[in-house]
Amino acid sequence: MARSSLTGTLIVVLLVPISLVVLYLAFFGGSFPFFSEGVAKETLFIERVPVKVDIVDTEEKRMLGLGGHPSLPANQGMLFVFDTVASHGIWMKGMQFPIDIIWIGEDLHIVDIAQNIQPDSFPKIFYPHANARYVLEVNALFVEARDIQKGDAVTLPSSLAN
């Protein structure tokens, strides 16, 4: 009787940590969102509104974007930095929550905004009405709640300032 109780306890003690590791890998792919290696978290400002951002400046990081992330903390976002000014399209591939998309021109003013874009809109690609150098993704309703508008000035994180 004591031997089977010990065996049952040992199985539980081993299975719980293994199960937690498997769940972690399944949800986060081996890295915790927004603390990924090679992604810098800095602050940009839209007028006087601060936004903590992960900067994605390679094609590989831009393709992944926020896809696969279960959520985005309040007042945080992902800043896509492109080498050229163009009509950069954004899709919702792998997204699990709605977002607002803010396109920022080379002159550091907002050139277009798409609000409350839903995950089920994929495979549609959203394009700005004017060319942009940067794209900022934030939680849906961020733009509305902070009265952000086309033409608002953006101050980039110091690491990106020219």
Backbone hydrogen bonds, N-H to C=O, Kabsch-Sander energy under -0.5 kcal/mol:
donor,donor_aa,acceptor,acceptor_aa,energy
5,S,1,M,-1.6
6,L,2,A,-2.1
7,T,3,R,-2.2
8,G,4,S,-2.3
9,T,5,S,-2.1
10,L,6,L,-2.5
11,I,7,T,-2.3
12,V,8,G,-2.1
13,V,9,T,-2.7
14,L,10,L,-1.9
15,L,11,I,-2.9
16,V,12,V,-2.2
18,I,14,L,-1.4
19,S,15,L,-2.8
20,L,16,V,-2.3
21,V,17,P,-2.2
22,V,18,I,-2.3
23,L,19,S,-2.5
24,Y,20,L,-2.5
25,L,21,V,-2.5
26,A,22,V,-2.3
27,F,23,L,-2.4
28,F,24,Y,-2.8
29,G,25,L,-1.6
31,S,28,F,-2.0
35,F,32,F,-1.8
39,V,36,S,-1.7
40,A,38,G,-0.6
40,A,55,I,-0.5
42,E,40,A,-0.6
42,E,53,V,-2.5
44,L,51,V,-2.6
45,F,155,T,-2.3
46,I,49,V,-2.5
47,E,45,F,-0.7
47,E,153,A,-2.8
48,R,46,I,-0.5
49,V,46,I,-2.8
51,V,44,L,-2.6
52,K,75,N,-2.2
53,V,42,E,-4.1
54,D,77,G,-1.9
55,I,40,A,-1.9
55,I,53,V,-0.5
56,V,54,D,-0.6
56,V,79,L,-2.8
57,D,55,I,-0.6
62,R,58,T,-2.6
63,M,59,E,-2.3
64,L,60,E,-1.5
65,G,61,K,-2.8
67,G,64,L,-1.7
68,G,94,G,-2.9
69,H,66,L,-2.2
76,Q,73,P,-1.3
77,G,52,K,-2.4
78,M,137,E,-2.0
79,L,54,D,-2.7
80,F,78,M,-0.6
80,F,135,V,-3.6
81,V,56,V,-2.6
81,V,79,L,-0.6
82,F,80,F,-0.6
82,F,133,R,-2.1
86,A,84,T,-0.6
86,A,132,A,-2.4
88,H,86,A,-1.4
90,I,126,F,-2.3
92,M,124,K,-0.5
95,M,92,M,-2.1
96,Q,69,H,-0.5
99,I,117,I,-1.9
100,D,138,V,-2.5
101,I,114,A,-3.2
102,I,136,L,-2.8
103,W,101,I,-0.5
103,W,112,D,-2.6
104,I,134,Y,-2.9
105,G,109,H,-2.7
108,L,105,G,-2.1
110,I,152,D,-2.4
111,V,103,W,-2.4
112,D,103,W,-1.3
114,A,101,I,-2.6
117,I,99,I,-3.3
121,S,118,Q,-1.9
122,F,119,P,-1.4
124,K,121,S,-2.4
126,F,90,I,-3.3
132,A,86,A,-3.2
133,R,104,I,-2.5
134,Y,104,I,-2.3
135,V,80,F,-1.8
136,L,102,I,-3.2
137,E,78,M,-2.5
138,V,100,D,-2.2
138,V,136,L,-0.5
139,N,76,Q,-0.6
140,A,98,P,-1.5
142,F,139,N,-1.8
145,A,141,L,-2.6
146,R,142,F,-1.4
147,D,144,E,-1.1
148,I,143,V,-2.3
151,G,110,I,-2.6
152,D,149,Q,-2.0
154,V,108,L,-3.0
155,T,45,F,-2.8
156,L,154,V,-0.6
160,L,157,P,-2.1
161,A,157,P,-0.8
161,A,158,S,-0.5
